[in-house]
């Protein structure tokens, strides 16, 4: 990959390492807390060493599980799982996690307490411990799945009630519209076109997530992604994200051509500014954003067609980026966008 996008996996990798550490620590604590429960059930007298061994087993199970979930399931090798329907994916992951947990117990048992495999009732204890670990792992898996469906930051903000009352924030918004979806629909039918859009958004999400972008919503053949401004301008991640999307789709052009007979084209508009964020809804809660910043980003994306560019960014956002970003921008035009009274300076990159 080119230098412009070679660092795109670093932020995501760091977040995965943090999540792995949290799961391992919690698993170790749960394992240590599980020991007294076993002692109370079986009537065994457990020493401090026994409790530490249970904690070590929990840590090992957490390590195996989180490595599998975070780096396989949520990595490139696990794309086949993530493309499956929710119920099938949950079942497949549960089966695979069972294998992972059993492997962790066998390795842990053979290295830490090999005598447990020869004790009377060893199989009963083994199955009991595996069942308990599986329930805990299933809980983690459910949380990770929900996090994947609605977004980690959105989930956390909903739990904390951060947007229960309207909050003013500075944010970057990216509007990405797939071009020519109606032409694809005429050629392949609505179902075929939707399959292509779904695959396209899947590939786009791999890049936006890597650069810390939050998918705000999907509307037809359009996706809206947002960043807190400070995070998005750091290392010019919001711009590198757009370049990364372009590169990823280019790399997968042959796959799209083989599967759908066409390669998706798209337009991107980027702008930053102040918005009001609030939690709305009753039967379904959602975080929504209000403000001219969103309208401007949408107008910039629409102007891409007029300017015959697939990527435009406002001069306001360009001025906020680090001077040493290493990204070259070209001024395209100054234009009075629909609904505006003043001109907006537009640039493109890459």
LOVEXLO-512699 format. One line per 5 residues: number of its first residue (from 1); their letters; for each residue x, y, z of C-alpha. Coordinates in Angstrom, 2 decimals, always signed. Layout:
BEGIN
NUM) a) X Y Z  ...
This chain:
BEGIN
1) xxxxx) +0.00 +0.00 +0.00  +1.09 +3.55 -0.58  +2.66 +5.69 +2.09  -0.43 +7.89 +2.21  -2.51 +5.10 +3.70
6) xxxxx) +0.11 +2.76 +5.15  -0.62 +3.82 +8.73  -4.38 +3.33 +8.53  -4.43 +0.17 +10.62  -2.54 +1.62 +13.59
11) xxxxx) -5.46 +3.33 +15.40  -7.65 +0.26 +15.04  -4.85 -2.03 +16.21  -4.34 +0.09 +19.34  -8.06 -0.02 +20.14
16) xxxxx) -8.06 -3.78 +19.74  -5.08 -4.13 +22.08  -6.86 -2.03 +24.70  -10.02 -4.15 +24.36  -7.93 -7.33 +24.59
21) xxxxx) -6.29 -6.09 +27.79  -9.65 -5.22 +29.35  -11.14 -8.63 +28.49  -8.07 -10.49 +29.81  -8.12 -8.58 +33.12
26) xxxxx) -11.87 -9.08 +33.60  -11.53 -12.78 +32.72  -8.75 -13.21 +35.28  -10.88 -11.55 +37.98  -13.93 -13.65 +37.05
31) xxxxx) -11.77 -16.79 +37.11  -10.49 -15.92 +40.58  -14.03 -15.18 +41.76  -15.27 -18.45 +40.28  -12.91 -20.47 +42.52
36) xxxxx) -14.86 -19.89 +45.80  -18.08 -20.84 +43.98  -16.53 -24.15 +42.96  -15.27 -24.72 +46.49  -18.70 -23.98 +47.95
41) xxxxx) -20.40 -26.34 +45.49  -18.00 -29.26 +45.84  -17.07 -28.76 +49.49  -13.39 -28.53 +48.58  -11.04 -26.37 +50.61
46) xxxxx) -9.25 -24.10 +48.15  -5.91 -22.52 +48.93  -4.69 -19.14 +47.71  -2.67 -21.01 +45.09  -5.85 -22.69 +43.81
51) xxxxx) -7.53 -19.31 +43.46  -4.52 -17.98 +41.54  -4.66 -21.02 +39.26  -8.35 -20.37 +38.55  -7.48 -16.74 +37.84
56) xxxxx) -4.68 -17.81 +35.49  -7.10 -20.14 +33.69  -9.54 -17.24 +33.33  -6.79 -15.01 +31.98  -5.78 -17.66 +29.44
61) xxxxx) -9.37 -18.18 +28.31  -9.81 -14.41 +28.01  -6.59 -14.14 +26.00  -7.58 -16.93 +23.59  -11.15 -15.64 +23.22
66) xxxxx) -10.27 -11.97 +22.74  -7.46 -12.76 +20.30  -9.86 -14.85 +18.23  -12.71 -12.32 +18.36  -10.70 -9.12 +17.90
71) xxxxx) -7.99 -10.21 +15.49  -9.67 -13.02 +13.55  -13.42 -12.37 +13.55  -13.02 -8.57 +13.34  -9.94 -8.77 +11.13
76) xxxxx) -9.49 -9.49 +7.43  -9.59 -13.32 +7.91  -13.04 -13.10 +9.52  -14.77 -11.17 +6.75  -16.67 -14.32 +5.75
81) xxxxx) -18.16 -14.46 +9.25  -19.13 -10.79 +9.32  -20.92 -11.09 +5.98  -23.14 -13.90 +7.27  -26.70 -13.23 +8.55
86) xxxxx) -26.73 -12.28 +12.24  -28.17 -15.57 +13.59  -25.88 -17.76 +11.49  -22.85 -15.66 +12.38  -23.70 -15.87 +16.09
91) xxxxx) -24.04 -19.66 +15.87  -20.81 -20.07 +13.90  -18.89 -17.84 +16.31  -20.32 -19.75 +19.27  -19.10 -23.05 +17.84
96) xxxxx) -15.67 -21.61 +17.06  -15.47 -20.01 +20.51  -16.22 -23.40 +22.08  -13.18 -24.81 +20.28  -11.09 -21.83 +21.40
101) xxxxx) -12.19 -22.16 +25.05  -11.62 -25.92 +25.17  -8.16 -25.38 +23.68  -7.37 -22.77 +26.33  -8.45 -25.12 +29.12
106) xxxxx) -6.48 -28.06 +27.75  -3.32 -25.98 +27.32  -3.78 -24.31 +30.71  -4.50 -27.60 +32.44  -1.52 -29.40 +30.94
111) xxxxx) +0.88 -26.57 +31.82  -0.44 -25.47 +35.23  -2.30 -28.38 +36.86  -1.74 -31.58 +34.83  -2.85 -33.68 +37.79
116) xxxxx) -6.42 -32.45 +37.32  -6.71 -34.59 +34.20  -6.08 -37.77 +36.21  -8.16 -36.95 +39.31  -11.46 -38.67 +39.97
121) xxxxx) -14.23 -36.54 +38.51  -11.76 -34.75 +36.22  -14.13 -34.83 +33.23  -17.02 -33.46 +35.29  -14.86 -30.57 +36.56
126) xxxxx) -13.53 -29.92 +33.06  -17.00 -29.74 +31.50  -18.27 -27.54 +34.34  -15.41 -25.08 +33.93  -15.77 -25.00 +30.15
131) xxxxx) -19.53 -24.39 +30.44  -19.00 -21.50 +32.86  -16.31 -19.98 +30.63  -18.55 -20.37 +27.59  -21.33 -18.38 +29.29
136) xxxxx) -18.89 -15.58 +30.13  -17.44 -15.67 +26.60  -20.95 -15.57 +25.13  -21.63 -12.43 +27.19  -18.47 -10.78 +25.84
141) xxxxx) -19.40 -11.94 +22.34  -22.87 -10.43 +22.64  -21.42 -7.10 +23.79  -18.90 -7.09 +20.93  -21.67 -7.95 +18.45
146) xxxxx) -23.94 -5.15 +19.70  -20.94 -2.83 +19.60  -20.36 -3.84 +15.98  -24.01 -3.25 +15.05  -24.46 +0.24 +16.54
151) xxxxx) -20.85 +1.35 +16.98  -18.65 +1.28 +20.04  -18.71 +4.99 +20.79  -22.45 +5.24 +20.19  -23.07 +2.29 +22.53
156) xxxxx) -20.92 +3.84 +25.24  -22.58 +7.25 +24.88  -26.06 +5.71 +25.06  -25.13 +3.77 +28.21  -23.69 +6.89 +29.86
161) xxxxx) -26.61 +9.04 +28.71  -24.21 +11.64 +27.34  -26.73 +12.97 +24.82  -29.84 +12.66 +26.97  -29.86 +16.45 +26.77
166) xxxxx) -28.65 +18.28 +23.63  -24.89 +18.86 +23.55  -22.90 +21.17 +21.28  -19.89 +19.52 +19.61  -17.29 +20.21 +16.94
171) xxxxx) -17.38 +17.44 +14.36  -16.26 +16.43 +10.90  -18.85 +14.93 +8.55  -18.20 +12.82 +5.48  -21.01 +12.23 +2.99
176) xxxxx) -20.25 +9.38 +0.59  -22.65 +8.60 -2.22  -22.34 +5.61 -4.53  -22.72 +6.83 -8.10  -24.82 +5.06 -10.71
181) xxxxx) -26.73 +2.69 -8.44  -29.87 +3.14 -10.58  -27.94 +2.08 -13.67  -26.77 -1.02 -11.79  -30.37 -1.68 -10.71
186) xxxxx) -31.57 -1.49 -14.33  -28.87 -3.98 -15.31  -28.95 -6.38 -12.35  -32.32 -5.73 -10.73  -32.98 -4.23 -7.31
191) xxxxx) -31.70 -7.27 -5.41  -28.47 -7.39 -7.39  -27.92 -3.66 -6.95  -28.53 -3.91 -3.22  -26.04 -6.79 -2.99
196) xxxxx) -23.43 -4.58 -4.63  -24.25 -1.64 -2.34  -24.01 -3.90 +0.72  -20.62 -5.20 -0.37  -19.44 -1.67 -1.18
201) xxxxx) -20.46 -0.33 +2.24  -18.75 -3.31 +3.89  -15.46 -2.40 +2.19  -15.92 +1.29 +3.00  -16.51 +0.46 +6.67
206) xxxxx) -13.20 -1.40 +6.90  -11.41 +1.85 +6.11  -13.59 +4.30 +8.06  -13.36 +2.17 +11.20  -9.58 +1.92 +10.81
211) xxxxx) -9.35 +5.71 +10.84  -11.64 +6.16 +13.83  -14.71 +7.21 +11.86  -18.19 +6.54 +13.25  -20.86 +5.46 +10.79
216) xxxxx) -23.75 +7.79 +11.58  -26.30 +6.39 +9.16  -26.96 +4.64 +5.85  -29.59 +6.08 +3.52  -30.10 +4.18 +0.28
221) xxxxx) -26.77 +4.31 -1.54  -25.32 +6.96 +0.78  -23.38 +6.66 +4.03  -22.65 +9.42 +6.53  -19.51 +9.12 +8.67
226) xxxxx) -18.42 +11.46 +11.45  -15.41 +12.17 +13.66  -14.90 +14.43 +16.68  -12.92 +17.25 +15.06  -9.79 +16.85 +17.21
231) xxxxx) -9.62 +13.15 +16.40  -10.38 +13.52 +12.70  -7.74 +16.19 +12.03  -5.04 +14.34 +13.98  -2.63 +12.99 +11.36
236) xxxxx) -5.27 +14.16 +8.85  -7.11 +10.88 +9.47  -10.36 +12.09 +7.90  -8.52 +12.82 +4.63  -6.47 +9.62 +4.74
241) xxxxx) -9.73 +7.75 +5.23  -11.09 +9.10 +1.94  -7.85 +8.25 +0.13  -7.93 +4.82 +1.74  -11.47 +4.17 +0.47
246) xxxxx) -10.39 +5.10 -3.03  -7.40 +2.76 -2.78  -9.38 -0.16 -1.34  -12.05 -0.04 -4.04  -9.35 +0.21 -6.70
251) xxxxx) -7.60 -2.85 -5.26  -10.87 -4.81 -5.30  -11.94 -3.68 -8.77  -11.43 -7.14 -10.29  -13.56 -8.74 -7.55
256) xxxxx) -16.41 -6.29 -8.15  -16.16 -6.79 -11.89  -16.35 -10.57 -11.49  -19.22 -10.49 -8.98  -21.37 -7.64 -10.31
261) xxxxx) -20.05 -6.77 -13.75  -19.23 -3.24 -12.59  -16.91 -1.36 -10.24  -18.63 +1.10 -7.88  -17.88 +4.78 -8.37
266) xxxxx) -18.54 +7.28 -5.62  -18.42 +10.91 -4.53  -17.24 +12.22 -1.15  -17.85 +15.58 +0.53  -16.08 +16.62 +3.75
271) xxxxx) -16.70 +19.54 +6.07  -16.16 +20.40 +9.75  -17.96 +22.65 +12.18  -20.24 +22.95 +15.16  -23.32 +20.74 +15.53
276) xxxxx) -25.85 +19.89 +18.21  -26.02 +16.22 +19.21  -28.98 +14.69 +21.01  -30.48 +11.30 +21.84  -33.88 +10.88 +20.21
281) xxxxx) -36.55 +8.21 +20.06  -38.52 +5.97 +22.38  -38.88 +2.44 +20.98  -35.51 +2.91 +19.22  -32.94 +5.33 +20.61
286) xxxxx) -30.58 +7.05 +18.20  -28.02 +9.84 +18.39  -28.86 +12.54 +15.86  -26.97 +15.67 +14.79  -28.37 +19.06 +13.81
291) xxxxx) -26.66 +22.06 +12.25  -25.50 +23.79 +9.09  -22.26 +21.77 +9.16  -24.16 +18.66 +8.07  -26.03 +20.50 +5.31
296) xxxxx) -22.76 +21.97 +4.02  -21.05 +18.57 +3.89  -24.02 +17.20 +1.94  -23.94 +20.14 -0.50  -20.20 +19.65 -1.04
301) xxxxx) -20.77 +15.99 -1.92  -23.49 +17.01 -4.38  -21.20 +19.62 -5.95  -18.68 +16.87 -6.79  -20.85 +16.09 -9.83
306) xxxxx) -20.67 +19.69 -11.07  -16.92 +19.90 -10.45  -16.39 +16.44 -11.99  -14.45 +15.35 -8.91  -15.01 +12.28 -6.73
311) xxxxx) -13.67 +13.95 -3.59  -14.08 +17.52 -2.31  -13.21 +19.02 +1.06  -14.00 +22.48 +2.38  -11.22 +25.03 +2.75
316) xxxxx) -12.31 +25.49 +6.36  -11.38 +21.88 +7.11  -8.16 +22.02 +5.08  -6.99 +24.98 +7.19  -7.49 +22.94 +10.36
321) xxxxx) -5.24 +20.06 +9.26  -1.61 +19.71 +10.41  +0.85 +21.48 +8.12  +3.10 +18.40 +8.05  +0.33 +15.99 +7.02
326) xxxxx) +2.18 +15.16 +3.80  -1.06 +15.36 +1.80  -1.15 +17.64 -1.24  -4.33 +19.62 -1.84  -5.42 +21.29 -5.05
331) xxxxx) -7.80 +24.24 -5.03  -10.82 +23.48 -7.18  -13.10 +26.50 -6.89  -14.91 +28.98 -4.69  -18.65 +28.46 -4.90
336) xxxxx) -21.80 +29.68 -3.22  -23.49 +26.44 -2.23  -27.26 +26.08 -2.25  -28.74 +27.65 +0.87  -25.59 +29.70 +1.57
341) xxxxx) -24.98 +33.42 +1.13  -21.17 +33.29 +1.20  -18.69 +31.37 -0.92  -17.14 +28.10 +0.19  -13.62 +27.26 -0.91
346) xxxxx) -13.31 +23.68 -2.16  -10.21 +21.50 -2.48  -9.40 +17.99 -3.60  -6.54 +15.70 -2.59  -4.59 +12.76 -3.93
